[in-house]
Amino acid sequence: MNQNHIQSIRISAAIITVSSTRKQETDSSGATISKLLNAAGIPVNHYAIVPDRIEAIRNELYLAMKTANCIIINGGTGLTHDDCTIEAISPTLEKKIDGFGEFFRMKSLQEIGTSSMLSRAIAGIIDGRVIFCIPGSTPAVTLATKELILPEITHILSHANR
């Protein structure tokens, strides 16, 4: 990576779990993301659990954008009838980071095999902030956060804020 592209940026995070059944006490994926971000020195300024509804997801995204420049939305990215995170977020993205979803599925292929093609993980930029939409399983959020988000977050935000 060319270090000339990296700026000193204060990163603050938001975690949004999309689920109609989880509560804070049972949100192991949200807790895992929070633990990984905190271990990397990234404060989590916003946390919420929202139901699988487009309006609820978008409203929470806009709330999170007030205090965070790295927003990780987990859950609701699959193919079931109520999965609508991608439908909620994709139209709001100013720029998409296509490689994120491609790399996530490539790395998932090594862990879970060809069922990784069912993931619709995406990432993109809105107003200088990066939004990641990832599956809600604990192994998926661990993979995405440790192997893709944390290694590139400063680089992504440096480019998004030029």
C-alpha positions in Angstrom: 0.0 0.0 0.0 1.3 3.4 -0.9 1.6 5.3 2.4 1.3 8.7 0.6 -2.4 8.0 0.3 -2.9 7.6 4.0 -4.0 10.6 6.1 -4.3 10.9 9.8 -8.0 10.4 10.4 -9.9 10.0 13.6 -12.1 6.9 13.1 -15.3 6.5 15.1 -17.6 3.6 14.5 -21.2 2.7 14.6 -22.6 -0.8 14.8 -26.1 -1.6 13.6 -27.5 -5.1 14.0 -30.4 -5.9 11.7 -32.6 -8.5 13.4 -36.2 -9.0 14.4 -35.2 -11.4 17.2 -31.9 -10.3 18.8 -31.6 -8.1 21.9 -28.5 -6.5 23.2 -27.9 -9.4 25.5 -28.1 -11.9 22.6 -26.3 -9.9 20.0 -23.0 -11.8 19.9 -22.2 -10.5 16.4 -22.5 -6.8 17.5 -20.5 -7.6 20.6 -17.8 -9.3 18.5 -17.5 -6.3 16.2 -17.4 -3.9 19.1 -14.6 -6.0 20.8 -12.5 -6.0 17.6 -12.9 -2.3 17.0 -12.1 -1.4 20.6 -9.0 -3.6 20.5 -7.9 -1.7 17.4 -8.4 1.6 19.3 -11.5 2.6 17.4 -14.3 3.9 19.6 -17.9 2.7 19.0 -20.1 5.9 19.3 -23.4 4.3 18.2 -25.0 0.9 18.7 -28.5 -0.2 17.8 -30.6 -3.2 16.9 -33.2 -2.5 14.3 -35.9 -4.8 12.7 -35.7 -6.0 9.1 -37.5 -3.0 7.6 -36.0 -0.7 5.0 -37.2 2.5 6.7 -35.9 1.4 10.1 -32.4 0.5 8.7 -32.1 3.8 6.7 -33.2 5.9 9.7 -30.7 4.2 12.0 -28.0 4.7 9.3 -28.6 8.4 9.2 -28.6 8.6 13.0 -25.3 6.7 13.1 -23.7 9.0 10.5 -24.0 11.9 12.9 -21.4 10.4 15.2 -19.4 7.9 13.2 -17.4 7.7 10.0 -17.2 3.9 9.9 -20.6 2.2 10.0 -20.9 -1.6 10.2 -24.3 -3.0 9.6 -24.6 -6.7 10.2 -27.5 -8.9 9.4 -30.3 -8.8 6.7 -27.9 -9.4 3.8 -29.1 -12.9 2.8 -31.8 -14.2 0.5 -34.8 -14.8 2.7 -38.0 -12.9 2.2 -37.3 -10.5 5.1 -33.6 -9.7 4.3 -33.6 -6.1 3.2 -30.4 -4.5 4.4 -28.9 -4.3 0.9 -32.2 -2.9 -0.5 -32.1 -0.2 2.3 -28.5 0.8 1.9 -27.4 0.3 -1.7 -29.5 3.1 -3.2 -28.1 5.6 -0.6 -24.4 4.9 -1.5 -22.7 7.6 -3.5 -19.8 5.3 -4.4 -19.7 1.5 -4.1 -16.6 -0.4 -3.0 -17.2 -3.5 -5.2 -14.0 -5.2 -4.1 -15.2 -5.4 -0.5 -18.1 -7.8 -1.4 -15.9 -9.7 -3.8 -13.1 -10.2 -1.3 -15.6 -11.1 1.5 -17.1 -13.8 -0.7 -13.6 -15.0 -1.7 -12.5 -15.3 1.9 -15.8 -16.9 2.9 -15.4 -19.5 0.2 -12.3 -20.8 2.1 -14.3 -21.0 5.3 -17.8 -22.1 4.3 -17.5 -23.3 0.7 -19.8 -22.4 -2.2 -22.6 -21.3 0.0 -20.6 -18.0 0.3 -22.3 -17.0 -3.0 -25.5 -16.4 -1.1 -23.9 -13.4 0.7 -24.8 -10.0 -0.7 -22.2 -8.2 1.4 -21.5 -4.6 0.1 -19.6 -1.5 1.1 -19.7 2.1 0.0 -19.3 5.8 0.7 -21.8 8.4 1.8 -20.6 11.9 2.5 -17.1 10.9 3.4 -18.2 8.0 5.6 -17.8 4.3 4.9 -20.7 1.9 5.3 -20.2 -1.9 5.4 -23.1 -4.3 5.1 -22.1 -7.8 6.2 -23.9 -11.0 7.2 -24.9 -11.3 10.8 -23.3 -14.6 11.9 -20.4 -14.3 14.4 -17.9 -16.0 12.1 -18.9 -13.7 9.2 -18.5 -10.5 11.2 -15.2 -11.7 12.6 -13.9 -12.4 9.1 -15.1 -9.1 7.7 -13.9 -7.0 10.6 -10.5 -8.6 11.2 -9.5 -9.4 7.6 -11.1 -6.6 5.5 -12.4 -3.7 7.5 -9.6 -3.1 10.1 -6.7 -3.5 7.6 -8.2 -0.9 5.2 -10.4 1.5 7.2 -7.8 4.3 7.3 -7.0 3.9 3.7 -10.7 3.9 2.7 -11.5 7.0 4.7 -8.3 8.8 3.5 -9.6 8.4 -0.1 -13.2 9.2 0.8 -12.2 12.5 2.4 -9.9 13.9 -0.2 
